[in-house]
Amino acid sequence: MTQKILNKITEETTLEKILKYSQTEKILVKYKLPCLGCPMAVYEMGILKIGQVAKTYNIDLKNLLKELNAVIGVKKHS
């Protein structure tokens, strides 16, 4: 039985929580998120928020969140 960890990924969600879903790493790599390979990030994953990281590295946060939420099974409500 798989337990959901998050209801939805937002700009306030930490990388640590996002990476609890195995399929999210592939999306983060696609967006060239440098934190995944940074030796210091290992110690900061619990405090680094995806919104902060996206802003720092000029990553399209809106599309990143859309893709991350799609892979964790969040349905878009129109």
Backbone bond lengths (Angstrom), bond angles and torsions (degrees), N, CA, C in turn:
res aa  C-N    CA-C-N  psi(-1)  N-CA   C-N-CA  omega(-1)  CA-C   N-CA-C  phi
1 M - - - 1.443 - - 1.527 108.19 -
2 T 1.354 117.11 129.26 1.452 122.56 178.81 1.517 109.59 -96.86
3 Q 1.324 115.37 130.89 1.457 120.15 179.56 1.527 108.63 -102.48
4 K 1.328 117.27 133.15 1.452 121.23 176.19 1.513 108.94 -71.95
5 I 1.321 115.40 136.40 1.452 120.95 179.42 1.528 109.77 -95.24
6 L 1.312 116.95 -37.68 1.458 122.22 -177.56 1.520 110.42 -125.85
7 N 1.322 116.42 147.46 1.461 120.45 172.12 1.515 109.86 -80.74
8 K 1.338 115.67 -36.00 1.456 121.38 -178.57 1.525 108.47 -163.06
9 I 1.318 116.12 142.75 1.458 121.00 175.20 1.526 107.44 -88.78
10 T 1.335 116.05 127.97 1.462 122.22 177.99 1.520 108.86 -122.84
11 E 1.320 116.66 178.28 1.461 120.45 179.05 1.524 111.74 -64.22
12 E 1.327 117.72 -16.73 1.467 122.46 179.92 1.536 112.97 -91.28
13 T 1.314 117.57 -5.40 1.468 121.37 -178.30 1.529 110.12 -74.31
14 T 1.326 115.98 135.04 1.467 120.01 -179.57 1.524 110.58 -78.41
15 L 1.327 114.18 155.75 1.467 119.60 177.12 1.526 110.97 -60.45
16 E 1.311 116.60 -35.85 1.465 120.67 179.18 1.527 111.15 -57.15
17 K 1.328 117.25 -45.35 1.467 120.83 -179.98 1.525 111.18 -69.49
18 I 1.320 116.85 -39.01 1.467 120.66 179.72 1.522 110.57 -63.58
19 L 1.317 116.50 -41.92 1.463 120.62 -176.18 1.527 113.55 -75.27
20 K 1.323 117.91 -2.65 1.471 119.91 174.16 1.531 110.56 -69.95
21 Y 1.319 115.91 -17.69 1.465 122.21 174.58 1.524 107.14 -96.76
22 S 1.309 117.54 116.39 1.465 120.92 -174.96 1.524 113.33 -59.02
23 Q 1.317 118.03 -35.68 1.452 121.05 -176.41 1.535 113.82 -73.17
24 T 1.334 118.02 -13.39 1.466 120.20 -178.07 1.524 112.56 -75.61
25 E 1.310 117.84 -27.11 1.471 120.19 -178.69 1.529 110.81 -60.21
26 K 1.326 116.65 -39.23 1.462 121.15 179.74 1.539 110.68 -60.22
27 I 1.315 116.84 -39.78 1.477 121.43 179.04 1.530 109.69 -67.07
28 L 1.335 116.98 -44.06 1.458 120.69 -179.99 1.522 111.24 -62.68
29 V 1.309 117.30 -37.78 1.465 121.72 176.73 1.526 109.72 -65.81
30 K 1.319 117.25 -41.64 1.464 122.19 178.66 1.529 111.17 -56.47
31 Y 1.327 116.14 -38.53 1.465 121.39 179.71 1.532 112.23 -85.84
32 K 1.320 115.97 7.10 1.472 123.35 176.90 1.526 112.42 57.45
33 L 1.310 115.11 42.69 1.455 120.78 177.65 1.523 108.99 -68.80
34 P 1.332 118.48 110.04 1.465 120.87 -173.39 1.520 114.22 -69.07
35 C 1.313 117.85 -20.07 1.468 121.33 -175.99 1.529 113.17 -61.44
36 L 1.302 117.20 -26.60 1.464 119.73 -176.12 1.521 112.25 -64.86
37 G 1.321 117.33 -30.00 1.457 120.50 -179.07 1.519 113.34 -103.23
38 C 1.312 117.11 -0.42 1.463 121.34 -177.30 1.530 110.40 -80.46
39 P 1.339 116.81 125.56 1.470 119.48 -179.31 1.531 113.30 -59.64
40 M 1.329 118.25 -34.35 1.465 120.77 -179.21 1.531 112.15 -74.45
41 A 1.315 117.02 -26.89 1.469 120.62 -177.46 1.523 111.85 -61.86
42 V 1.307 117.10 -28.37 1.463 120.74 178.62 1.527 109.94 -54.72
43 Y 1.313 116.44 -36.65 1.461 121.27 -178.48 1.530 112.38 -85.02
44 E 1.332 116.91 -15.40 1.461 121.14 -175.12 1.526 114.08 -109.17
45 M 1.308 119.36 -1.71 1.463 122.47 -175.61 1.532 112.57 -54.72
46 G 1.311 117.62 -31.51 1.459 121.51 -178.79 1.514 113.90 -75.32
47 I 1.345 117.22 -15.71 1.466 119.67 179.90 1.528 113.45 -116.20
48 L 1.338 117.07 -18.62 1.470 120.00 179.74 1.523 109.77 -72.48
49 K 1.330 116.58 119.64 1.464 121.34 178.54 1.519 108.89 -95.72
50 I 1.319 116.00 141.18 1.458 121.62 -175.57 1.532 111.52 -57.72
51 G 1.319 117.84 -35.08 1.457 120.99 178.60 1.520 112.14 -64.71
52 Q 1.332 116.95 -41.10 1.462 121.79 178.29 1.526 110.69 -64.73
53 V 1.309 115.66 -45.33 1.461 120.84 -178.65 1.531 110.34 -64.19
54 A 1.321 116.88 -44.68 1.469 121.04 -179.89 1.528 110.68 -60.56
55 K 1.319 116.52 -42.71 1.461 120.32 179.92 1.530 110.77 -65.58
56 T 1.312 116.72 -44.34 1.463 121.70 -179.24 1.522 111.82 -59.71
57 Y 1.323 116.87 -39.98 1.466 120.89 -175.22 1.526 113.24 -105.23
58 N 1.339 116.84 14.96 1.464 122.17 176.21 1.535 111.97 54.34
59 I 1.335 115.29 48.38 1.466 122.48 179.22 1.526 108.17 -99.25
60 D 1.315 116.87 139.52 1.465 122.88 -179.90 1.533 109.32 -67.17
61 L 1.331 115.87 94.86 1.466 121.64 -174.76 1.518 112.25 -63.73
62 K 1.317 117.50 -41.68 1.468 120.66 -177.22 1.532 111.16 -58.13
63 N 1.328 116.88 -49.45 1.469 119.93 -179.47 1.525 111.94 -71.49
64 L 1.331 116.37 -35.13 1.465 119.83 177.70 1.531 109.95 -61.12
65 L 1.325 116.87 -48.30 1.469 120.20 179.37 1.528 111.25 -62.42
66 K 1.318 116.27 -39.53 1.469 120.75 178.95 1.533 110.56 -59.43
67 E 1.328 116.63 -46.53 1.472 120.34 -179.47 1.526 111.73 -69.22
68 L 1.321 117.16 -41.94 1.469 119.86 179.25 1.520 111.17 -61.66
69 N 1.319 116.89 -44.96 1.456 120.02 -179.78 1.533 111.91 -67.21
70 A 1.313 116.79 -32.27 1.467 119.73 177.38 1.530 111.17 -64.28
71 V 1.335 116.88 -41.30 1.474 118.77 -177.81 1.520 113.18 -74.94
72 I 1.340 117.47 -21.26 1.475 117.69 177.00 1.525 111.43 -93.70
73 G 1.327 116.68 2.33 1.448 120.45 172.90 1.511 115.98 92.02
74 V 1.329 118.21 17.59 1.459 120.69 176.85 1.532 107.77 -80.31
75 K 1.299 115.06 124.07 1.468 120.54 -179.73 1.516 109.22 -86.92
76 K 1.323 116.37 134.82 1.463 121.60 177.58 1.521 108.84 -78.46
77 H 1.324 114.67 129.36 1.473 120.17 176.75 1.512 108.25 -102.27
78 S 1.325 116.84 124.19 1.465 120.61 -178.49 1.503 110.67 -86.65
